[in-house]
Amino acid sequence: MIEAEMKARVSSPAAVLQRLKAYAPGRPEVYQDTYYDQGGSLADSDRELRVRTVHGVDDTRSVLTYKGARVDEATGSKPEHESRVDDPVAVHAMLRGLGYRPSIAFEKHCRNYEFEEAVR
């Protein structure tokens, strides 16, 4: 899979939020991300290795993600490989055992909206 994230400047965040709420209820989630590297070898080659745990209202899930180098500079698109993780504590220990060290860890609070819209 290729990940593409497009960013946009929003002149009226309140209006966009109101429009999203009209399509679907928001789902609050907390993402706990830890990015790993070996002496900068991944960052230097524009690659990423991440363990993410997502805490939602109804469940908690974790994933291990590897992102390759960008294949399109304009969009920042990267090949991405991701797998669900049943035991994130074990995965963190495995990565450290293989010589990877956390390069950054952070938490972000999100509200996600999920809906389908027919293309006209």
C-alpha positions in Angstrom: 0.0 0.0 0.0 1.1 3.6 -0.7 0.3 6.1 1.9 -0.6 9.6 0.7 -1.4 12.4 3.1 -2.7 15.6 1.6 -2.7 18.7 3.7 -4.8 21.8 3.2 -5.1 25.2 4.8 -8.5 25.7 6.3 -9.7 29.3 6.6 -12.7 28.3 8.7 -12.0 25.3 11.0 -15.4 25.7 12.8 -17.3 25.4 9.5 -15.3 22.3 8.5 -16.0 20.7 11.8 -19.7 21.5 11.6 -19.8 19.9 8.1 -18.0 16.7 9.4 -20.5 16.4 12.2 -23.3 16.5 9.7 -21.8 13.4 8.0 -20.9 11.3 11.0 -20.4 11.4 14.7 -16.8 12.0 15.8 -14.9 9.1 17.4 -12.4 10.3 20.0 -9.1 8.4 20.1 -5.7 8.8 21.7 -2.7 7.7 19.6 0.5 6.7 21.4 3.4 6.6 18.9 6.9 5.4 19.3 9.3 5.8 16.4 12.5 3.7 16.3 15.8 4.1 14.6 19.4 2.7 14.7 21.7 5.7 14.9 19.8 7.7 12.3 20.0 5.1 9.6 16.2 5.1 9.0 15.7 8.9 9.2 18.7 9.5 7.0 17.1 7.4 4.3 13.6 8.9 4.8 12.2 5.6 6.3 10.2 5.1 9.4 9.5 2.3 11.9 6.7 2.9 14.4 4.7 1.1 17.1 1.3 2.8 17.5 -1.3 2.0 20.2 -4.7 3.6 19.6 -7.0 3.9 22.6 -10.6 4.3 21.6 -13.9 4.4 23.5 -14.7 0.8 22.8 -11.3 -0.8 22.2 -7.5 -0.5 22.2 -5.4 -1.7 19.2 -1.8 -1.7 18.3 0.1 -1.8 15.0 3.6 -2.1 13.8 4.3 0.1 10.8 7.3 0.4 8.4 7.2 3.2 5.9 9.7 3.2 3.0 11.2 6.3 1.4 8.9 8.8 -0.4 8.0 7.8 -3.9 6.4 11.2 -4.7 7.8 14.5 -3.4 4.7 16.5 -4.1 2.4 14.4 -1.9 5.0 12.8 0.4 3.5 9.4 -0.6 5.4 6.4 0.9 5.1 2.6 0.6 3.6 1.4 3.9 3.5 -2.0 5.5 1.5 -2.4 8.6 0.5 -5.3 10.9 -1.8 -5.5 13.9 0.1 -6.4 17.1 -1.4 -8.4 19.9 1.4 -7.6 22.4 2.9 -4.2 21.9 5.1 -4.6 25.0 6.8 -7.6 23.4 7.2 -5.8 20.1 8.9 -2.8 21.8 11.3 -5.4 23.6 12.0 -7.1 20.2 12.9 -3.9 18.5 15.2 -2.8 21.3 16.8 -6.3 21.3 17.5 -5.9 17.6 19.3 -2.6 18.3 16.6 -0.1 17.5 16.1 2.7 20.0 13.2 5.1 20.4 13.9 8.2 18.5 10.7 10.0 19.5 7.6 9.1 21.4 4.4 11.2 21.7 0.7 11.1 22.2 -1.9 12.8 20.1 -5.6 13.3 20.8 -7.8 12.9 17.7 -11.4 13.0 16.8 -11.9 10.8 13.7 -14.9 10.9 11.3 -15.7 7.9 9.1 -18.3 8.1 6.2 -18.7 7.3 2.6 -19.7 9.8 -0.1 -20.7 8.8 -3.6 -18.7 10.6 -6.3 -20.9 12.6 -8.6 
